[in-house]
Amino acid sequence: MRSVSPILGVVYDREPEATGRRVREYHRSIKGTDARGRSYHALAPETYFWAHATFFEGQLATQELFGDVLGPAQKEQLYRESITWYARYGMSMAPVPRDYAAFGAYFARMLDEVLEATAFARRALDRATYEVPSPHPMLREPLWRALRPLLIDGTSFLVRTTLPARARETLGLTCSAADLRRLRRFARAVRMGWTVLPRRARHLPRAYRALQAA
């Protein structure tokens, strides 16, 4: 929740490169040694781009589930725009695939050969780890206590049902036919609700202000 607004700023702010540098600097202290003794750093180019790649892939997955299926040309355009977005962080462009087809091959290789079910990943999927105070000042503690079960259970369900099948397999997650039917019902409800939302409600504040200014 803390990350969404500044990342949107890298796309929508009047000086997006400056926002990108600030977002990049937030990651400077994220480093250490993993359980197998390998050193890691959030600013390693391959690591930083992978995080961005999940944002881009998430856009496609969200659109295809809750909106309209994108055609090849639209996917290519969106990918090229994502490269413009990524360049604003001031990171090395060496890990960035040249086009959408190359990105698809890269993403599949990451799922098949690179990603691991680390202790941190397993802990993040454990519902018990969410018995924590409110994650954002706007969610006052009494409201957070009331909403937490719905948000956590709903988030866990969406993670489990929308992850790529290969990622579910790596993490030992299951997704039944009943789960997929429930997901399709939820997606239909979202699409129907979206049609009646006013334009302002369809955008987060930072994006809406930029669109109004444009």
N, C-alpha and C positions, 0 to 999 in steps of 0.2 A: 504493500500500500504506500510505503514511503517512496518507492522507486518510480511509480507510474508518472507522477507529475514532472520530475526533472527529465525523464526519458522523453516524454512528450515534448518538452522544451527543445530537445535536440532536433526535433522535426519542425516545430511551429514558432519558436522564438524569433525575434527580429535579428538577434545575433546568435544563431544556433551553434556556431563553432565555439563561442565562449561558454555556452551551456554545456557543450560536449566535453570541453576540457574539465569543467567542474565535475561532471559525472565521472569522467575517467579518474580524476584525483581521488574520488571517494573510495576507489578500489586499491589505492596504493598500499594500505596496511593489511590487505587480505592475503596472507601468505603463511606458509608453514611446511610441515612434513606430514605426509599421509601415513596410514596404518602400515604400509609396506616400505616406509622409509624414503619415499620419493618426495622431493621438494616440489612445491607448487606456488604459483603466484597468480592472482587474478588478472594482472597486467601482462602475462605471457600472451603474445598475439593469438596463438591458436585457442587458448582458453577464453580470451575476451571475445573473439569472433564467435565461438560456439554459443555463448550466452545470447549474442545478437541473433544468431541463426535460429535459436528457439523462439525468439520474439517474432521473426519473420514467418517461420513455419506455423506458429500459433495464429497469426493473422489469416493465413490460408485455411487452416483447419476450422477456425471460428466462422469464417465466411461460408465455407462449404457446408457446415453443420447448421448454422442459424440464418444464413442469407441465401444468396444466389451462387451457384457454382461458377467459378471463373474459367474463362477460356484460356488457351495457351498464350495468346498475345497479352491478355490482361495479367497473367502470372508473370510473364517476362517483364512487363512494364513495372509491376509492383516490386519485382526483385531488383531491377535497376534503380528504382527509387530507394530501395533499402540500402543499396551500396552508397548512394549519395548521403543518406542518413548516417551510415556507419563511418564514412570518411570524416564526418564532423567531430568524431572523438579524437582525431589526431593519432590514431594507432597505425601500425604497419598494415598495408593492404595485401601483404603476401599471402595470407590464408584465404582471401576472398575468392570464391569461384567466379569464373569469367561471365557466366550466364546462368539462366534458370536450370537448364539441363545439367550443367556441371554441378550446380548446387544440389540437385536431386541425388546425384551420384555421391556427392560429399556427405549428405545427410544420411543416406543409407549406410555408407561405410562407417560413420560414427556410431550408428545404432548397432551394427553387426560386429565391429572390431574394437571399438574404443571405450564405449560407456561401460561402467561397472556398477554393480549394486553395492555401493560403499555403505559403511555403517551410518554415515550422515544421511544418505539418501533413504535408507530404511527407517531411520529415526524420523525423518521429515514426513514419512507416510504413516507413522504410528499416531493414531488419534489421541493417545494419552499425552503426547508431547504438546498438544494444543491447550492443555489446562493451564493457561498462562494469562497474565493480565492483558488488558486491552492493547492491541498493537498500534493504535492511532489515537491521538488526542480527541478527535471528533467522536470516537466511540466511547462515551462515558461508561464507567465500570458497570453500573446497573443495566444499561442497555446492552453492553457486551455480554454480560452473563445471560441475558435473555436470548440474544441472537446467536451466541457461540455454538450451541448444539446444531442449529440449522445450518449455519455457515460452514462449520467443520464437516458435518456429515455430507452436506451438499458438495463441498469442495472435494472431499475424498471420493465421492461418487463420480464427479466429473473427471478427476484425475485418472481414476481407474478405467473409465469407459472411453476416454478420448485420447489417451496415450497411444502412440503407434504400437501395434501388436508386438513388435520386436522388443520395445522398451518394457512392455508389460511382462514379457517372458523373462527378461533379464532381472526384473525386480520381483518376480514370483507373484505377480498380481493376476487375478482372474476376472473375466468379463463374460457373464452368461448371456444366453439369448434373452432372458427376461430383463437383464440389465440394459441390453441394446434396445429393447422395446420401450423401456422406461425413458431412455435417452431420446429416442425419436419423439415420444410424446412431449417431453420437455422442450425439444427443439421446435416442434410445431407451436407450442404455446408462446415461446419467445418470438417466433416470426409473426404470429398474430398480434401480440402486444406491441411489437415494433411499429406496425403500420399505423397505430393510433397515437404514438408518442409525438409530442411537438419537437421541432428540429433542435431546440436548445437541449432537450433532455437526451438527445442521441449522442451528445459529445461531452467529454469531460471538460471542466472549466477552461483549462489552459488551451485546449484545442479550439473550443468554441470562441474564445476571445480572439484568437488568431484568424479564424475564419470570418468573423465579423469585421475585423480590421481589413482583411483582404477584399 
